[in-house]
Amino acid sequence: MSRNPYVRPVSPTTWYMRNGRYIKYMLREVTCLLVGFYSFFLICVLAILAGGSEERWLAFLASQQNAFWLAFHVIALLFYLVYMTFDWFQLAPKAMPLQVGEQKVPPAFIVAAHYVAWAVVTALVFLLAGVF
């Protein structure tokens, strides 16, 4: 007598909707599309800048002055902050555990060091851009 093993039915399209961790995972994976589109967008912006035409640059800036592009940039920033930056900073102690002598550096210290480095680099970029 042969028995077939039990195969749990899994929906091929909505399997991740049953668990909050899976939803977060899938959102993180979908952000790669946003990153790809935003990277393409920035390459196009650089191409316009490299062209040297002031008229094209002003036309591009005028095209960005609507609610769609504002919402796009805000959504992209939120996705980058929530699903990229914060998650990666929380994973940093697991990816690079530091050891000083015989003792390991606490994970909270590694995460805090990443946030401090992020703040310093951001302040430096703002300083060089003339924001401060």
C-alpha positions in Angstrom: 0.0 0.0 0.0 1.5 3.3 -1.1 0.5 6.6 0.4 0.9 10.0 -1.4 2.5 12.6 0.7 0.3 15.5 1.9 0.9 18.6 -0.3 -0.4 21.7 1.3 -2.4 23.9 -1.2 -0.6 27.1 -1.8 -1.9 29.9 -4.0 0.7 30.8 -6.6 -0.3 34.5 -6.5 -1.3 35.4 -3.0 0.8 33.1 -0.8 2.5 36.0 0.9 -0.7 37.7 2.0 -1.1 35.3 5.0 1.8 36.5 7.0 3.0 40.0 7.8 6.6 39.1 7.5 6.0 37.8 4.0 4.2 41.0 3.0 7.1 43.0 4.2 9.5 40.8 2.3 7.5 41.1 -0.9 7.3 44.9 -0.5 11.1 45.0 -0.1 11.5 42.9 -3.2 9.1 45.1 -5.2 11.1 48.2 -4.3 13.8 47.0 -6.7 11.5 48.1 -9.6 11.2 51.5 -8.0 15.0 51.7 -7.6 15.5 50.6 -11.2 13.0 53.2 -12.6 14.5 56.0 -10.3 18.0 55.1 -11.5 16.9 55.3 -15.1 15.2 58.6 -14.3 18.4 60.0 -12.8 20.4 58.8 -15.8 18.0 60.8 -18.0 18.5 63.8 -15.8 22.2 63.5 -16.2 21.9 63.2 -20.0 19.9 66.4 -20.0 22.5 68.2 -17.9 25.3 66.9 -20.0 23.6 68.2 -23.1 24.4 71.7 -21.9 21.2 73.2 -23.2 19.6 75.6 -20.8 16.3 75.5 -22.6 16.1 71.7 -22.2 17.0 71.9 -18.5 14.4 74.5 -17.8 11.8 72.5 -19.8 12.7 69.5 -17.7 12.4 71.4 -14.5 9.0 72.8 -15.6 7.8 69.2 -16.4 8.6 68.2 -12.8 6.3 70.9 -11.3 3.2 68.8 -10.9 1.6 66.6 -8.3 2.5 63.3 -10.0 6.2 63.8 -9.8 6.0 65.3 -6.3 4.1 62.2 -5.1 6.5 59.9 -7.0 9.6 61.5 -5.3 7.9 61.3 -1.9 6.9 57.7 -2.3 10.3 56.8 -3.6 11.9 58.5 -0.6 9.6 56.7 1.9 10.3 53.3 0.3 14.1 54.0 0.3 14.0 55.0 3.9 11.7 52.4 5.3 12.5 49.3 3.2 16.1 50.0 2.3 18.0 52.2 4.7 16.4 51.2 8.0 16.2 47.5 7.2 19.8 47.4 6.0 21.0 49.3 9.1 19.2 46.7 11.3 20.9 43.9 9.3 24.4 45.4 9.6 25.3 43.7 12.9 24.4 40.3 11.4 26.3 41.0 8.2 29.5 42.4 9.8 29.8 41.3 13.5 32.7 43.2 15.0 34.9 41.8 17.6 37.3 43.9 19.7 39.8 41.6 21.5 37.7 38.8 23.0 34.4 40.7 23.2 31.9 41.4 20.4 30.7 44.9 19.8 27.0 45.2 20.8 24.6 45.2 17.8 23.0 48.5 19.0 26.4 50.2 18.8 26.9 49.1 15.2 23.4 50.3 14.2 24.0 53.6 15.9 27.3 54.0 14.2 25.6 53.6 10.8 23.0 56.2 11.7 25.8 58.6 12.8 27.8 58.0 9.6 24.6 58.6 7.6 24.0 61.9 9.3 27.6 63.0 8.9 27.6 62.2 5.1 24.2 63.9 4.6 25.4 67.0 6.4 28.5 67.0 4.3 26.5 66.7 1.1 24.2 69.5 2.2 27.2 71.6 3.1 28.8 71.1 -0.3 25.5 71.7 -2.1 25.1 75.1 -0.3 22.0 74.2 1.7 23.7 75.3 5.0 
